[in-house]
């Protein structure tokens, strides 16, 4: 092998220099831990929100429908285009 060449190793779908593999693996582990923590917090928030809406008289299918509509609305507002899916209450349904 030439002195200018660096041996690359595949780590999670990315080629990384051999001397940086350990750091890359640690970074991936930290990201997984952060994502798990974020998901736990988000799930708790959604559960509390659902309990509050149930107290207000909503049913679980209505709550899920509202969440889906809000998700579509956020994506549209973020510039991902208008959804072409059939929506509840639409005359096309």
GUTOR-925544 format. One line per field, with one value per residue: x, y, z of N, C-alpha, C, CB in turn; residue in one letter; chain; residue number from 1. Coordinates in Angstrom, 2 decimals. Glycine has a CB too. Layout:
N
n_east <- [X / ...]
n_north <- [Y / ...]
n_up <- [Z / ...]
ca_east <- [X / ...]
ca_north <- [Y / ...]
ca_up <- [Z / ...]
c_east <- [X / ...]
c_north <- [Y / ...]
c_up <- [Z / ...]
cb_east <- [X / ...]
cb_north <- [Y / ...]
cb_up <- [Z / ...]
sevex <- [a / ...]
tordren <- [A / ...]
zakol <- [NUM / ...]
! end
This chain:
93
n_east <- [0.84 / 0.46 / 2.03 / 0.44 / -2.10 / -5.03 / -6.41 / -9.75 / -12.69 / -15.86 / -18.44 / -21.50 / -22.60 / -20.95 / -17.81 / -14.95 / -11.84 / -9.42 / -8.27 / -10.21 / -12.44 / -13.31 / -14.11 / -16.20 / -18.03 / -18.61 / -19.84 / -22.13 / -23.41 / -23.94 / -25.74 / -27.87 / -28.64 / -29.47 / -31.61 / -33.34 / -33.93 / -35.20 / -37.42 / -38.72 / -39.45 / -41.11 / -43.13 / -44.24 / -45.23 / -47.15 / -48.89 / -49.84 / -51.10 / -53.09 / -54.60 / -55.59 / -57.18 / -59.01 / -60.38 / -61.67 / -63.58 / -63.03 / -62.61 / -60.40 / -59.96 / -60.60 / -58.65 / -56.32 / -56.82 / -56.76 / -54.08 / -52.81 / -53.77 / -52.63 / -49.92 / -49.70 / -50.34 / -48.18 / -46.06 / -46.81 / -46.67 / -43.97 / -43.01 / -43.14 / -44.99 / -48.45 / -50.64 / -51.95 / -53.56 / -56.63 / -58.73 / -60.43 / -63.81 / -63.66 / -65.16 / -64.44 / -64.10]
n_north <- [-1.18 / 2.22 / 5.11 / 7.38 / 6.42 / 5.60 / 3.19 / 2.33 / 1.66 / 0.11 / 1.50 / 1.41 / 1.95 / 3.92 / 4.91 / 4.93 / 6.20 / 3.91 / 4.55 / 6.09 / 4.65 / 3.78 / 6.20 / 6.90 / 4.84 / 5.34 / 7.84 / 7.11 / 5.52 / 7.43 / 9.06 / 7.27 / 6.94 / 9.56 / 9.80 / 7.81 / 8.89 / 11.28 / 10.20 / 8.92 / 11.10 / 12.45 / 10.53 / 10.44 / 13.05 / 12.98 / 11.09 / 12.36 / 14.52 / 13.15 / 12.09 / 14.45 / 15.37 / 13.28 / 13.75 / 16.03 / 15.06 / 13.92 / 11.08 / 8.22 / 7.49 / 9.99 / 11.64 / 10.49 / 11.01 / 13.83 / 14.23 / 13.15 / 14.86 / 17.26 / 16.60 / 16.33 / 18.95 / 20.37 / 19.38 / 20.32 / 23.08 / 23.29 / 23.15 / 20.83 / 20.31 / 19.83 / 17.52 / 14.74 / 12.80 / 11.25 / 12.94 / 12.84 / 13.66 / 14.93 / 15.76 / 14.09 / 11.57]
n_up <- [0.00 / -0.73 / 0.76 / 0.80 / 0.70 / 2.52 / 4.61 / 4.39 / 6.28 / 6.44 / 8.30 / 9.58 / 7.04 / 6.04 / 4.81 / 6.73 / 7.90 / 9.12 / 11.61 / 12.81 / 13.44 / 15.99 / 17.23 / 15.54 / 16.01 / 18.71 / 18.44 / 17.00 / 18.93 / 20.92 / 19.54 / 19.20 / 21.87 / 22.49 / 20.72 / 21.71 / 24.24 / 23.46 / 22.10 / 24.24 / 25.84 / 24.03 / 23.63 / 26.20 / 26.38 / 24.32 / 25.36 / 27.68 / 26.44 / 25.02 / 27.14 / 28.24 / 26.11 / 25.99 / 28.36 / 27.59 / 25.94 / 23.48 / 21.27 / 20.97 / 18.18 / 17.02 / 18.15 / 17.07 / 14.37 / 14.37 / 15.08 / 12.84 / 10.82 / 11.72 / 11.45 / 8.66 / 7.93 / 9.11 / 7.55 / 5.01 / 5.49 / 5.90 / 3.41 / 1.87 / -0.04 / -1.13 / 0.33 / -1.39 / -0.58 / 0.36 / 2.54 / 5.69 / 5.61 / 3.24 / 0.10 / -1.98 / -0.98]
ca_east <- [0.00 / 1.18 / 2.00 / -0.63 / -3.39 / -5.53 / -7.34 / -11.08 / -13.50 / -17.29 / -19.09 / -22.88 / -22.84 / -20.04 / -16.40 / -14.25 / -10.45 / -9.25 / -7.94 / -11.35 / -13.57 / -13.79 / -14.82 / -17.45 / -18.94 / -19.06 / -20.78 / -23.39 / -24.04 / -24.47 / -26.92 / -28.95 / -29.09 / -30.22 / -32.87 / -34.19 / -34.39 / -36.16 / -38.65 / -39.39 / -40.06 / -42.20 / -44.22 / -44.88 / -45.99 / -48.32 / -49.80 / -50.48 / -51.99 / -54.24 / -55.41 / -56.28 / -58.22 / -60.06 / -61.17 / -62.47 / -64.65 / -62.59 / -62.36 / -59.05 / -59.87 / -60.59 / -57.34 / -55.37 / -57.11 / -56.25 / -52.61 / -52.43 / -54.03 / -51.60 / -48.65 / -49.75 / -50.30 / -46.79 / -45.23 / -47.18 / -46.13 / -42.51 / -42.64 / -43.08 / -46.09 / -49.79 / -50.97 / -52.98 / -54.33 / -58.02 / -58.86 / -61.74 / -64.70 / -63.49 / -66.22 / -63.91 / -64.02]
ca_north <- [0.00 / 3.47 / 5.92 / 8.36 / 5.76 / 5.32 / 2.07 / 2.72 / 0.58 / 0.43 / 1.56 / 1.88 / 2.45 / 5.02 / 4.52 / 5.72 / 5.80 / 2.87 / 5.11 / 6.84 / 3.74 / 3.79 / 7.45 / 6.85 / 3.94 / 6.07 / 8.88 / 6.44 / 5.11 / 8.64 / 9.48 / 6.34 / 7.25 / 10.81 / 9.53 / 7.06 / 9.85 / 12.17 / 9.43 / 8.70 / 12.37 / 12.72 / 9.59 / 10.88 / 14.26 / 12.59 / 10.38 / 13.39 / 15.26 / 12.28 / 12.03 / 15.74 / 15.41 / 12.33 / 14.45 / 17.03 / 14.38 / 13.33 / 9.64 / 7.91 / 7.67 / 11.42 / 12.15 / 10.03 / 11.75 / 15.18 / 14.17 / 12.91 / 16.10 / 18.23 / 16.18 / 16.70 / 20.41 / 20.80 / 19.06 / 21.26 / 24.40 / 23.22 / 23.20 / 19.51 / 20.18 / 19.55 / 16.11 / 14.35 / 11.71 / 11.53 / 13.34 / 12.58 / 14.78 / 15.47 / 15.28 / 13.08 / 10.27]
ca_up <- [0.00 / -0.86 / 1.98 / 0.69 / 0.77 / 3.85 / 4.58 / 4.83 / 6.82 / 6.44 / 9.61 / 9.44 / 5.69 / 5.71 / 4.85 / 7.73 / 8.05 / 10.14 / 12.92 / 13.34 / 13.58 / 17.37 / 17.44 / 14.78 / 16.74 / 19.91 / 18.00 / 16.67 / 20.19 / 21.56 / 18.78 / 19.53 / 23.22 / 22.43 / 20.04 / 22.64 / 25.24 / 22.79 / 21.85 / 25.52 / 26.22 / 23.09 / 23.92 / 27.44 / 26.05 / 23.54 / 26.26 / 28.50 / 25.55 / 24.74 / 28.36 / 28.35 / 25.08 / 26.40 / 29.37 / 26.90 / 25.24 / 22.22 / 21.29 / 20.47 / 16.72 / 16.71 / 18.53 / 16.06 / 13.14 / 14.55 / 15.02 / 11.44 / 10.09 / 12.13 / 10.86 / 7.24 / 7.87 / 9.39 / 6.38 / 3.96 / 5.86 / 5.79 / 2.00 / 1.25 / -1.00 / -0.62 / 0.35 / -2.35 / 0.02 / 0.71 / 3.93 / 6.28 / 5.42 / 1.90 / -0.78 / -2.90 / -0.34]
c_east <- [0.88 / 1.05 / 0.84 / -2.01 / -3.75 / -6.53 / -8.67 / -11.87 / -14.96 / -17.83 / -20.47 / -23.12 / -21.96 / -18.61 / -15.65 / -12.79 / -10.30 / -8.98 / -9.11 / -12.58 / -14.16 / -14.59 / -16.16 / -18.48 / -19.47 / -20.08 / -22.14 / -24.14 / -24.65 / -25.73 / -28.11 / -29.51 / -29.92 / -31.58 / -33.83 / -34.76 / -35.45 / -37.48 / -39.42 / -40.11 / -41.26 / -43.39 / -44.97 / -45.74 / -47.26 / -49.35 / -50.55 / -51.48 / -53.25 / -55.16 / -56.22 / -57.42 / -59.35 / -60.97 / -62.10 / -63.58 / -64.28 / -62.45 / -60.96 / -58.97 / -59.85 / -59.23 / -56.29 / -55.56 / -56.58 / -54.72 / -52.14 / -52.64 / -53.00 / -50.25 / -48.60 / -49.64 / -48.88 / -45.89 / -45.53 / -46.59 / -44.61 / -42.05 / -42.55 / -44.24 / -47.40 / -50.06 / -52.08 / -53.82 / -55.73 / -58.10 / -60.28 / -62.58 / -64.59 / -64.59 / -65.75 / -63.95 / -65.21]
c_north <- [1.24 / 4.29 / 6.91 / 7.73 / 5.44 / 4.18 / 2.54 / 1.49 / 1.03 / 0.39 / 2.20 / 2.55 / 3.60 / 4.50 / 5.50 / 5.27 / 4.86 / 3.43 / 5.89 / 5.97 / 3.80 / 5.05 / 7.47 / 5.97 / 4.62 / 7.14 / 8.27 / 6.02 / 6.31 / 9.11 / 8.57 / 6.63 / 8.53 / 10.61 / 8.78 / 7.99 / 10.78 / 11.45 / 9.19 / 9.97 / 12.67 / 11.80 / 9.99 / 12.11 / 13.91 / 11.88 / 11.38 / 14.20 / 14.45 / 12.20 / 13.32 / 15.83 / 14.42 / 12.96 / 15.48 / 16.39 / 13.80 / 11.82 / 9.41 / 8.00 / 9.15 / 12.04 / 11.75 / 10.75 / 13.17 / 15.22 / 14.00 / 14.19 / 17.16 / 17.90 / 16.58 / 18.22 / 20.94 / 20.54 / 20.02 / 22.64 / 24.44 / 23.19 / 21.87 / 19.27 / 19.85 / 18.07 / 15.82 / 13.21 / 12.18 / 11.85 / 13.06 / 13.84 / 15.40 / 14.94 / 14.20 / 11.69 / 9.40]
c_up <- [0.00 / 0.43 / 1.96 / 0.80 / 2.22 / 3.73 / 5.16 / 5.25 / 6.80 / 7.87 / 9.39 / 8.09 / 5.27 / 5.78 / 5.75 / 7.75 / 9.24 / 11.53 / 13.54 / 13.55 / 14.98 / 17.68 / 16.74 / 15.49 / 17.99 / 19.54 / 17.65 / 17.94 / 20.91 / 20.85 / 19.08 / 20.92 / 23.25 / 21.78 / 20.96 / 23.71 / 24.65 / 22.57 / 23.14 / 25.97 / 25.33 / 23.35 / 25.18 / 27.18 / 25.29 / 24.41 / 27.14 / 27.68 / 25.26 / 25.96 / 28.53 / 27.33 / 25.38 / 27.44 / 28.73 / 26.06 / 23.88 / 22.38 / 20.74 / 18.94 / 16.31 / 17.03 / 17.50 / 14.74 / 13.23 / 14.47 / 13.58 / 10.62 / 10.44 / 11.52 / 9.38 / 7.09 / 8.12 / 8.19 / 5.23 / 4.24 / 5.76 / 4.34 / 1.31 / 0.29 / -0.32 / -0.71 / -0.64 / -1.81 / 0.35 / 2.20 / 4.42 / 6.09 / 4.05 / 0.98 / -1.76 / -2.31 / -0.67]
cb_east <- [-0.95 / 0.64 / 3.32 / -0.51 / -3.38 / -6.17 / -6.79 / -11.82 / -13.05 / -18.08 / -18.22 / -23.23 / -24.24 / -20.23 / -15.78 / -14.90 / -9.54 / -8.12 / -6.73 / -11.69 / -13.15 / -12.61 / -13.98 / -17.20 / -18.21 / -17.86 / -20.22 / -23.12 / -23.01 / -23.41 / -26.62 / -28.45 / -27.89 / -29.44 / -32.63 / -33.39 / -33.21 / -35.59 / -38.31 / -38.37 / -39.03 / -41.71 / -43.68 / -43.82 / -45.12 / -47.89 / -49.02 / -49.42 / -51.27 / -53.75 / -54.52 / -55.29 / -57.62 / -59.43 / -60.25 / -61.59 / -65.76 / -61.25 / -63.44 / -58.63 / -61.05 / -61.69 / -56.94 / -55.51 / -58.63 / -56.72 / -52.07 / -53.26 / -55.44 / -51.49 / -48.46 / -51.07 / -51.26 / -46.24 / -45.47 / -48.71 / -46.56 / -41.98 / -41.35 / -43.07 / -45.76 / -50.86 / -51.37 / -52.35 / -53.63 / -58.94 / -58.51 / -61.62 / -64.44 / -62.11 / -66.80 / -62.50 / -63.93]
cb_north <- [0.00 / 4.28 / 6.67 / 9.11 / 4.47 / 6.58 / 0.85 / 3.48 / 0.20 / -0.54 / 2.40 / 2.85 / 2.87 / 6.23 / 4.50 / 5.57 / 7.03 / 1.95 / 6.02 / 7.98 / 2.31 / 3.67 / 8.62 / 6.33 / 2.62 / 6.71 / 9.65 / 5.23 / 4.42 / 9.75 / 9.47 / 4.89 / 7.40 / 11.87 / 8.73 / 5.92 / 10.66 / 12.68 / 8.10 / 8.24 / 13.52 / 12.55 / 8.17 / 11.19 / 15.22 / 11.68 / 9.37 / 14.32 / 15.63 / 10.87 / 11.80 / 16.92 / 15.10 / 11.03 / 15.13 / 17.90 / 15.30 / 13.95 / 8.85 / 6.52 / 6.97 / 12.14 / 11.63 / 8.52 / 11.76 / 15.75 / 13.01 / 11.74 / 16.61 / 18.28 / 14.65 / 16.20 / 21.01 / 20.07 / 17.61 / 21.35 / 24.77 / 22.00 / 23.88 / 18.44 / 19.11 / 20.35 / 15.66 / 13.95 / 11.18 / 10.33 / 14.82 / 12.19 / 15.80 / 15.12 / 16.44 / 13.42 / 10.44]
cb_up <- [1.21 / -2.07 / 2.15 / -0.61 / -0.07 / 4.51 / 5.35 / 3.73 / 8.28 / 5.52 / 10.66 / 10.57 / 5.58 / 6.69 / 3.41 / 9.15 / 8.21 / 9.74 / 12.79 / 12.40 / 13.25 / 18.34 / 16.98 / 13.35 / 17.10 / 20.63 / 16.79 / 15.79 / 21.09 / 21.57 / 17.27 / 19.46 / 24.16 / 21.66 / 18.75 / 23.29 / 25.78 / 21.45 / 21.19 / 26.58 / 26.14 / 21.64 / 24.07 / 28.52 / 25.22 / 22.38 / 27.12 / 29.11 / 24.24 / 24.33 / 29.59 / 28.14 / 23.71 / 26.94 / 30.39 / 26.01 / 25.06 / 21.74 / 20.46 / 20.92 / 16.04 / 17.49 / 19.92 / 15.85 / 12.87 / 15.88 / 15.88 / 10.84 / 10.40 / 13.65 / 11.01 / 6.58 / 8.90 / 10.63 / 5.94 / 3.82 / 7.28 / 6.53 / 1.86 / 2.32 / -2.02 / -1.39 / 1.77 / -3.68 / 1.27 / 0.35 / 4.11 / 7.79 / 6.45 / 1.35 / -1.55 / -3.29 / 1.14]
sevex <- [x / x / x / x / x / x / x / x / x / x / x / x / x / x / x / x / x / x / x / x / x / x / x / x / x / x / x / x / x / x / x / x / x / x / x / x / x / x / x / x / x / x / x / x / x / x / x / x / x / x / x / x / x / x / x / x / x / x / x / x / x / x / x / x / x / x / x / x / x / x / x / x / x / x / x / x / x / x / x / x / x / x / x / x / x / x / x / x / x / x / x / x / x]
tordren <- [A / A / A / A / A / A / A / A / A / A / A / A / A / A / A / A / A / A / A / A / A / A / A / A / A / A / A / A / A / A / A / A / A / A / A / A / A / A / A / A / A / A / A / A / A / A / A / A / A / A / A / A / A / A / A / A / A / A / A / A / A / A / A / A / A / A / A / A / A / A / A / A / A / A / A / A / A / A / A / A / A / A / A / A / A / A / A / A / A / A / A / A / A]
zakol <- [1 / 2 / 3 / 4 / 5 / 6 / 7 / 8 / 9 / 10 / 11 / 12 / 13 / 14 / 15 / 16 / 17 / 18 / 19 / 20 / 21 / 22 / 23 / 24 / 25 / 26 / 27 / 28 / 29 / 30 / 31 / 32 / 33 / 34 / 35 / 36 / 37 / 38 / 39 / 40 / 41 / 42 / 43 / 44 / 45 / 46 / 47 / 48 / 49 / 50 / 51 / 52 / 53 / 54 / 55 / 56 / 57 / 58 / 59 / 60 / 61 / 62 / 63 / 64 / 65 / 66 / 67 / 68 / 69 / 70 / 71 / 72 / 73 / 74 / 75 / 76 / 77 / 78 / 79 / 80 / 81 / 82 / 83 / 84 / 85 / 86 / 87 / 88 / 89 / 90 / 91 / 92 / 93]
! end
